[in-house]
Amino acid sequence: MAWMSHGRDNMSLVNNLLKNGVIRSTEVVSAMKQVDRGNYSSDGPYVDAPMGIGCGQTISAPHMHGMCLEALKDHLKPGNRALDIGSGSGIMSAYMALMVGQHGKVVGLDHWDQLVNKSLDNIRRDGKQKLIDNGQLVLLVGDGRQGYPSEGPYDAIHVGAAAPSVPRDLVDQLAAGGRMIIPVGGTFEGQTLEQIDKLEDGSLRKHTITGVRYVPLCGK
């Protein structure tokens, strides 16, 4: 079970997520093993629960990161482009950047400049500065509800905070054949994790994955 996936360190945490069936694919397992959660959260980093990171924001529980990566893995192939809204600690952006590889690109966007600065420090501490230096990963301050159109369209969009409804700007920036994972609902209540697929003809197919509890999506 996801809530029983705590570890003593990053390796045991990821192995427990794998053992409990939260993650399954080699791509997701590899990315999560390469990024040490202890460099992104100082408070109980290997506990399978969300933790505060400042500015009233949280780093999602490891099982939620794993679940979202599994849902997006076929859209985080080498060379793909991805957008991480509410990038917070930077950990999800780092996972995604590793999955899209050196010829892909991930844009991480957060409302709080303090968190963006901290996420850049986290990336360096984790030994992943090369992701920034080679342009594979960009972390910026911005209004997540508006996305970042200049680097789109995106094959994958991950939203790490709950919106009352799916922002139209994010739908517009999703590439044909792309997928968005986004929590939708009120402030902490009645939220669901939604999978939005944009078909080749531009129409949308929606699927509810599970009930969730995320902090609200903020804007500048």
Buried (B, 14 or more C-beta within 10 A) or exposed (E): EBEEBBBEEBEBBBBBBBEBEBBEBEBBBBBBBBBBBBBBBEEEBBBBBBBEBEBEBBBBBBBBBBBBBBBBBBBBBEEBBBBBBBBBBBBBBBBBBBBBBBEBBBBBBBBBEEBBEBBBEBBEEBEBEEBBEEEBBBBEBBBBBBBBEEBBBBBBBBBBBBBEEBBEBBBEBBBEEBBBBBBBBEEEEEBBBBBBBBEEEEEEEEEEBEEBBBBBBBEE
